[in-house]
Amino acid sequence: MAETESSFSKIRKIDNSRTWLPFWTTLLLLFLIVLTVWFFKGGSFKLYASIFFSIYSVTNQVWVSVILMGILQNVFFLPLRIIGNSFDKSLKEFEDELETIKKEENQSLVFNKKIKEGSLPIVFYIFNFFVNAIAFFSAGRIFLIDFYSDPLKLQKMNLLYDFIPYPKYPLKGINLHVPLFKITETMALDWSNIFMIIGLVVLFFVVIRLLWRILRIFLGHNKKVLFVRIKYNHLLLTISGFGGVAIILLVFILRHIPTALEGFVFIANLSRQNTPMNFVTAIGTFIVTLHSGYKNNSEISKKAELANIPKEVIKKVFRDKMNNSLKNAIVLGLGAFFITNNIPSAFELSVTTFEIMYMIYPYTFGLLMKKTDQPTAPPIPPISTPELIIAEKIS
């Protein structure tokens, strides 16, 4: 303990000393100063408004321009994601280092020390955070400006560059048309059938568990089988995190099975508030938050398995964390609904586009980046010794 305190005292001395900052830290400070001045002078709003109306000059549809702007923003930020992925290992090691330090004051000292030393991963992390924050704030901010019906609004606020063509009013494509269907008739299964279905689902998992107990003597050393078994364990951990909610949803669906549908076209005026769009934003926020929580909790569970932590402990922690993720998703979803209840739905369309891009990223650009990083990856990843031990101990 004395050595630890002594080391932090040394850091304080370094922190209070007057020395020239490293190149990357100096560059970061200069960039943040320029970025802050540019932001408060309205530079980011002007940039995004100009991008939006340059897209509109080609599409002549507001709703198409909103969606394309969200897609382009994600594409433009891909280089930052690629660079960030290259620093993932260093940042995770730094996070682990901070977790070993209990006092927040000492954590701040270590963080400041890394910045003063010019640690490139930490400098890039700060840079990436500020750039993304300003970008998404500015992208959403322009859709809150009432340029939809006021032809002089853009000119008064000086939001377009000189080379961007000024849009002709009235703007086209303000209404979003989405073909949908609605349920007109439903049927309800008898409670006896519902209990039988739930029983069959439970029986399915019990049978798999019993089969593993019988066959693991013969298949216990087959890595392909063990890999599938580990994936099955992860599925059980996921289900156990919100099993009660899943059962309630299953019962609701079985009591309201659709028997007749009717098509219709949903129309939303993007320049006005729209309650169904508020609901879509809330649902999207709920799903994204829950998905993000699941990814983080899965990573923690994998680390716990590698550390050979008992299965029951991992299961309990995962369940608790998934319950917290579910609560956060509900709170954020409700917050998104009430916040967007008084703003133009063009903002919500841009948020929905971002949420969709976030959800499909691991299966689109994320896959391409993984192939670039690991071109010769084997079809089945190697299973480490702790995972084999855990799979063997499952009863």
N, C-alpha and C positions, 0 to 999 in steps of 0.2 A: 504493500500500500504506500509505503514511504517512497519507493522508487517511482510509482505511478504519479504521485503528487509532485515529486521532483521533476519528472518529465514534463508535466503540465506547466510547472513554474518556468522551465526552460522555454517552452512554447510561448508563454506570456512575455518573456524577455525578448524573444524573437519578434513577437507580434508588436511590441512597443518600440522596437529598434527602427531607426530611420535608414533604410537602404533603398537602392534603386529597384523598382519592380521588374520582374522578368518580362520578356517581350510579349508573351501571350496575355498576361494579365494587363499590361499597359494597353495592348490592342483592344482587349475586352472593355476596359474602362472608357477609352476613347469612343468605341463603337456605341456603348450604352448611352453616353452623353449625347452623341449625334442622333441616335435613335429616339431618345426621349424628347429632344428639341423638335425633331421632325414630326413626332407623333402629336405633341401638343400644338404644333402649328397647323395641324390638319393634313399633313402630308400623306398619312396612311389612308385617310378617308378619300382623299383625292385620287390616290392610286387605285383603290378598289372600285370607286365610282367610275373611273375611266376604263378599267378592265371590264366592268359589268356592261357599260354602254357601248364599248367596242364590240363585245359579244352580241349585244342587242342589235347593233347596226348590221350584223350578218344574219341573225335568226329572225329578227322582227317579232319575237315572242318573248314576253317577260318571263313566263314560267320556264321556258327552255333555257333562257339566259341564266336564271337563278341556279338551275341544276348543273349546267355546264360550268358555271363559276365555282361551285363546290367541288366538282370533279377536277378541274384544272388546279385548284389550290392544293388538293391532295397530291397531284402529279408533280407540281412545282416543289413540294416539300419532300419528295422522295429522296433527293440527295442528302438532306439532313437526317432522314431516317437511316440511310445506308451508313453515313458517318457515325451516327449514334449507335448503331448495332456493332460497329467495330470497337466501340468503347464500353460495350455492355459488361464485359468481364471485369475491367478496371473499376467501373462504377459499382458493381455488385460487391467487389472486394472492399471498396471504400464504405459501402453501406454496412457490411458485416463488421468493419472496424468501428463504425459509429455505434452499432448496436452493443458492442462490448463496453462502451463508455456510458455510464448511467446518468451522470450529471449533464444537463443541457448546456450549461456554461462551458464545460470542457469539450462538448461536441462542437460548439461554436468556435472554440479555439482551434481545434483540429481542422475544421472546415476553412477558417480564415488562413491557417497556415498553408493549406493546400493551394489556396488561391494565390497567396504571396509567393509561393514556390513556383507558380506558373504551371500547375498540373493541367495538362491539356484536356483530359477527360472532364475534369471539374469545370474548367473554363468553357468548354463546349456545352456542357450541361446548362450552365447559366445563360449562355448565348442562345441556345435552342429554346429555353423556357421563355425568355423575353420576346424572341421573334414570333414564336407560336402564339403567345398571349396577345400581342398587338395585332397579329394577322387575323385571328378568329374574332377578336373584339371589333376590329374595323370591318370585317366582312359582314358581321351581323348588324353593325351600326348603320350601314348605308340603307338597309331595308326598313329601318325605322323612320327614315326621312320621308316626308310626304312629297315625293317627286312624281307620284303616280298621276295626280290630277292637276298639280300646279306646274305649268310649263316654265315658270320663272324661278322655281326653287333652286335648280341646279346652277343657274346663272348668278342668283343672289349669293349663294354660298361658295361660288367659284370652285365647283367640285370636279370640273372636267379639264383635262389638258387641251391646249389649243388645237392639236392635231386630231382629237377625237370628234367625230361628227355629232352635232347636237341632235337629239332625237326629235322626231316630229310627233306632235300631240294631236289627238289622244293616243296614248301608248297602246300597242296591240298585244294580245295574249296575256292580259291581266288575269283572266279567268282560267283556272286550272281545271281541266276536264279529266276525270278518272273513271273508267268503266268498272263498276263493282256489281255485286249481287247482294241481296238481302234474303234472310230466311223468313219464309211466310208461314210454314207449318213445321211443327216438331212432334216427336213421339217420346214417351218416357218408358224406359225398361222397368220391369218389376224389380222391387228391392231384392227378391230372391236371386234374380239373374245378376244383379249388380254385385251382391256378395259372392256369387259363384265366380264372376270374372276377377274380382279382387283376390279371391282364394287361388285361382289358377295362376295369377301373376306371382303370388307369394310361393306357390308350389313349384313354379318354374325355377326360381332362385334356389329353393331348398334342394330340388333334384340335382341341379348343377353342383351344388356344394357336396352332396352325397356321392355323386359320380367322381368328383375330384378325390374324395377320401378313399374311394375304392381303387381308383386307377393311378394315384400318385406314386404308388410303389413301382409301377412299370414305366410311368411317364415323367417321374419327378426330375430326371436329369435331361429331358428333352427341352432345349432352349426355346424352340418355337412354341411348344405347349406352354412353357412357363411365361413366355412373353405375352401370350394371349391371356393367361391367368392374371398377370399383373394388370393388363388393360381392364380385365373384368373387375379387379379390385378397385381400380380408379372409378369405374362406373358405379360400384356400390357406394363408394365414398361420396360421389356426387349426389346420388339418389337420397342417401341418408341425410344430406344437408338440408333438404327441404321436402322430405318424404310426406309429411303431413299435408303440405300445400298441394302436392301432386295428387294425393288421394282425394282431396276435396274437389280439385279440378276434374279428375276422372269421374267422380260421382255426378258432378254438375253436367258434364258432357253426356253421360249415359242417361241422364234424366231429361235432356234436351237434344235428342238426336235429330238433325235436320231431315225432313222428308220432302220439302218443296222449296225451291229457290226462285227468285225473280231478279232479273238484271235491271240495272239503272245506271245513269251517269251522274257521278258526284261532281258538283261544280263549286269551286271555291274562288271568291274574289280575293286575289292576293294583296290588294290594297286595303282590305278590311279585316277585322277580327273574325275568326271562324271557329266555332266550338268544336266541330269534328276534327279540324286540323290541330286544335289544342290537345285533343284526346290522343291523336296520332303521335304528337311530340312527346306527350307524357308516357305513352306505351314504349316509344323508342328509347326514351331516357331510362325507363325501368329495365328494358332488355339489355341495353349497353352497360349499365351499372352492374347488373347481375352477371353478365358475361365477363366483365372485367374482374369482378370479385372471384368468379370461378377460376379464371386463369391464374390469378395471384395465389389463391388458396391451393390450386393444384401444384404450383411450383413449390410451395411450402411443404406440401405432403410428399413430393418427390424427394426433397432434401431430407425430410424426416425418415423416409424409407432407406435412403442411402446411409443415414446415420444409425440404422438398425434400431430405431425407436419402436417399442411394442405397437402392434397393430391397433389395439383397442384405444391407445392414447392418440394415435394419428386420427382414428375415426372420430373420436370425441372432439378433438381440436378442430378438425375439418368441419364437423357438423355445426359447432359453435360459430366458426367464422362464416360459414354459408348462411346461417341465420342472421348474423350481423349484416352480411351483404344484401340479404333479402330485405331487411329493415331499411338499409340505406337506399336501396332501389325504390322502395315504396315511398319514402320521404322525398327523394329527388324527383320521382315521377309526379307526385302530387304538387311539389314546388314548381316543376316545369309547367304543369297545367294551369296553375293560378297565375304564374308570372306572364305566360303568353296569352292570357285571357283578355288582355287589353292592348295588344299590339297587332300590326298588320301580319297576315298569315304568310307573306313572302319570307319573313324572318324564320318562320317555322319550317317552310319548305327547305330553306338553306340548312337549318339544323338537322332536319330529317336526312338530307343528302349526306351531310357529314357523318351522321350515325350509321347510315348504310355503308358508306365507304370504310368506316372504322371496322364494321362487322365483317365485311368481305375481304379486308386487307390480308389477313393471314392465309386466305385461300386464293389470292390473286398475286399481288405484288410481293407479298410475304413469301409465297412459294418460289417465285423467281429468284428472290434474294437468297433463299436457302440453297437453291440449286447452284447459284453462283459461288456461295461459300463452301459447299460440300458437293462437288461434282461427282465424286466417287463413293458416295455414301452407300453402304450395304442396304439391301431391302429390309432386313430385320436388324435393329441396333443391338449391340452386345449388351448382355444383362450382367450387371455387376454382382459381386458376391453377396452384399447385403440384401439385394433384391431376391436372389436365389434362396437365401436363408428365410426371408419373410414368406416367400411363396411356399416353402417347405413347411413352415410352422402353422400355416392356415389350417384350421380344423373345421 
